[in-house]
């Protein structure tokens, strides 16, 4: 009966926590290296231009979904400006109104999803953007799986417009991935709703056991999706960190 409960914690929650921690460490190291010169500030601003608003919008959307009242929002600050304001590139200030058991459950569950929002919505955004790419670019992952020869042949068949779109999409991926890390405030917020999330996992596990529902396919799909995005994010984070070391 507790098999699904364990799978939820290992295949979903643990992956999110580990991914967020690794991204945060890579981001902090890159921030310190890039901040040593003016060129580094430019690169940070360049990659934050899209990624930071997406990060803050992820908090905002989950806050609205769970009924929080929004007090103020800042979607983007330049790095130099942020350093003068405690290092915060953006923020979402909110509060919750309502009392009673149901409101408390909604508020605390919302805290978790608001906190980890930047690990959940950005991958969905990248997926949706990927579905809008030309067919020649959407075929690249399949060509890569078929072998390097097939992949390079597919690259050679790309037109000039396709190449421009491909590099633009890679920029979006790197920018969004580099801003998927969770700040201390995000982790603190998510921790407040962790108990409610564990109760939700337990409820779903018991409910599925009583009804004889098989959640293995659903959990495995989420697990594979989390691993895919985590791999992309960590590779981008390490690459970004390497570039920061070289440039400094």
C-alpha positions in Angstrom: 0.0 0.0 0.0 2.9 2.3 0.7 4.7 1.5 -2.5 3.2 4.5 -4.4 4.0 6.7 -1.4 7.6 5.7 -1.5 7.8 6.2 -5.3 6.3 9.7 -5.1 8.9 10.7 -2.6 11.9 9.1 -4.4 11.0 9.6 -8.0 9.4 13.1 -7.8 10.2 14.9 -4.5 13.8 13.8 -4.2 14.7 14.6 -7.8 13.3 18.1 -7.5 15.2 18.8 -4.2 18.5 17.4 -5.5 18.1 19.2 -8.8 17.3 22.5 -7.1 20.3 22.2 -4.8 22.8 21.4 -7.6 21.4 24.2 -9.7 21.7 26.6 -6.8 25.3 25.7 -6.1 26.3 26.1 -9.8 24.5 29.4 -10.1 26.1 30.9 -7.0 29.6 29.9 -8.1 29.0 31.3 -11.6 27.6 34.5 -10.1 30.7 35.0 -8.0 33.0 34.4 -11.0 31.1 36.6 -13.4 30.8 39.4 -11.0 34.6 40.1 -11.1 34.4 42.1 -14.4 32.0 44.2 -16.5 31.8 41.6 -19.2 30.6 39.1 -16.6 27.8 41.4 -15.6 26.7 41.7 -19.2 26.6 37.9 -19.6 24.6 37.5 -16.4 22.1 40.1 -17.5 21.9 38.5 -20.9 21.0 35.0 -19.5 18.7 36.5 -16.8 16.7 38.6 -19.3 14.3 35.7 -20.1 15.1 33.3 -17.3 14.4 35.6 -14.3 10.9 36.7 -15.5 10.0 33.0 -16.2 11.2 32.1 -12.7 9.1 34.8 -11.0 6.1 34.1 -13.2 6.3 30.4 -12.0 5.9 31.6 -8.4 3.1 34.0 -9.5 1.0 31.5 -11.4 1.0 28.9 -8.6 0.2 31.7 -6.1 -2.8 32.7 -8.1 -3.9 29.0 -8.6 -3.9 28.5 -4.8 -5.7 31.7 -4.0 -3.0 33.9 -2.7 -3.4 37.7 -2.9 -0.5 39.4 -4.8 0.9 42.5 -3.1 3.7 43.3 -5.5 5.7 41.8 -8.3 9.2 42.5 -9.7 10.0 40.3 -12.7 13.5 41.5 -13.5 16.4 43.5 -12.2 19.9 43.9 -13.6 22.6 42.2 -11.6 24.2 45.4 -10.4 20.8 46.7 -9.2 20.1 43.4 -7.6 23.3 43.4 -5.6 22.3 46.7 -4.1 19.0 45.1 -3.0 20.2 42.0 -1.3 21.0 40.1 -4.5 17.3 39.6 -5.4 16.8 39.6 -9.2 13.0 39.5 -8.8 10.3 38.8 -6.3 6.6 38.0 -5.7 5.2 39.3 -2.5 1.9 37.8 -1.5 -0.4 36.9 1.4 -3.3 34.5 2.1 -6.7 35.4 3.4 -9.0 32.9 4.9 -9.3 30.6 8.0 -10.5 27.1 8.7 -9.1 23.6 7.9 -9.7 23.7 4.1 -8.1 27.1 3.8 -5.1 26.0 5.9 -4.6 22.9 3.7 -4.9 25.0 0.5 -2.5 27.6 1.9 0.1 25.1 3.0 -0.1 23.0 -0.1 0.2 26.2 -2.1 3.3 27.2 -0.3 5.1 24.1 -1.5 4.1 24.5 -5.2 4.8 28.2 -5.1 8.2 27.5 -3.7 9.1 24.8 -6.3 7.3 26.5 -9.1 10.5 27.3 -11.0 11.3 23.6 -11.2 7.8 22.7 -12.6 6.5 25.3 -15.0 9.7 26.3 -17.0 10.2 22.7 -18.3 6.5 22.8 -19.5 7.2 26.1 -21.2 10.3 24.7 -23.0 8.3 21.7 -24.1 5.5 23.8 -25.5 8.0 26.1 -27.3 9.7 23.0 -28.7 6.4 21.8 -30.2 6.2 25.1 -32.2 9.7 24.6 -33.8 9.9 23.7 -37.5 9.7 20.0 -38.2 13.3 19.9 -39.3 14.4 20.9 -35.7 11.9 18.7 -34.0 13.4 15.8 -35.8 16.9 16.4 -34.4 16.4 14.5 -31.1 15.3 11.4 -33.0 18.2 11.7 -35.4 20.6 12.0 -32.4 19.2 8.8 -31.0 19.8 7.0 -34.3 23.5 7.9 -34.2 25.9 10.7 -34.8 25.9 10.2 -38.6 22.2 10.6 -38.7 22.4 13.6 -36.4 25.1 15.4 -38.5 23.2 14.7 -41.7 20.1 16.2 -40.2 22.1 19.3 -39.2 23.5 19.7 -42.7 19.9 19.8 -44.1 19.0 22.7 -42.0 18.3 26.0 -43.7 19.6 29.4 -42.6 16.3 30.3 -40.9 16.3 26.9 -39.1 19.8 27.5 -37.7 18.9 31.0 -36.4 15.8 29.5 -34.7 17.8 26.6 -33.3 20.4 29.0 -31.6 17.6 31.2 -30.4 15.9 28.2 -28.8 19.2 27.0 -27.3 19.6 30.5 -25.7 16.1 30.2 -24.3 16.9 26.8 -22.9 20.1 27.9 -21.2 18.5 31.2 -19.9 15.5 29.4 -18.4 17.5 26.4 -17.1 20.0 28.7 -15.4 17.2 30.4 -13.5 15.4 27.2 -12.4 17.4 27.1 -9.2 15.6 27.6 -5.9 16.6 30.4 -3.5 16.7 30.1 0.2 13.4 31.8 0.4 11.9 29.4 -2.2 13.2 26.4 -0.2 11.9 27.9 3.1 8.5 28.5 1.5 8.3 24.9 0.0 9.4 23.4 3.4 6.3 24.9 5.1 4.0 23.0 2.8 6.0 19.8 2.7 3.9 18.1 5.5 0.7 18.7 3.6 2.3 17.4 0.4 3.4 14.2 2.2 -0.2 13.8 3.5 -1.4 14.3 -0.1 1.0 11.6 -1.3 -0.2 9.3 1.4 -3.8 9.9 0.6 -3.4 9.3 -3.1 -1.4 6.1 -2.4 -4.1 4.7 -0.1 -6.9 5.7 -2.4 -5.2 4.1 -5.4 -4.6 0.9 -3.3 -8.2 0.7 -2.3 -9.5 1.2 -5.8 -6.9 -1.0 -7.4 -5.5 1.8 -9.6 -2.1 1.4 -11.2 -0.1 4.6 -10.9 3.2 3.0 -12.0 3.0 4.4 -15.6 2.0 7.9 -14.4 4.8 8.0 -11.8 7.4 6.7 -14.2 6.4 9.3 -16.8 6.9 12.1 -14.2 10.2 10.5 -13.1 11.6 10.4 -16.6 10.4 13.9 -17.3 12.1 15.2 -14.1 15.3 13.4 -15.0 15.3 14.8 -18.5 14.9 18.4 -17.4 17.3 17.9 -14.5 19.9 16.6 -16.9 19.5 19.5 -19.2 19.5 22.0 -16.4 22.6 20.6 -14.7 24.5 20.4 -18.0 23.6 24.0 -18.8 24.5 25.0 -15.2 27.9 23.3 -15.3 28.6 24.7 -18.8 27.7 28.2 -17.6 29.9 27.8 -14.6 32.8 26.6 -16.8 32.4 29.7 -19.0 32.4 31.9 -15.9 35.7 30.3 -14.8 37.3 30.8 -18.2 36.1 34.4 -18.6 37.3 35.4 -15.1 
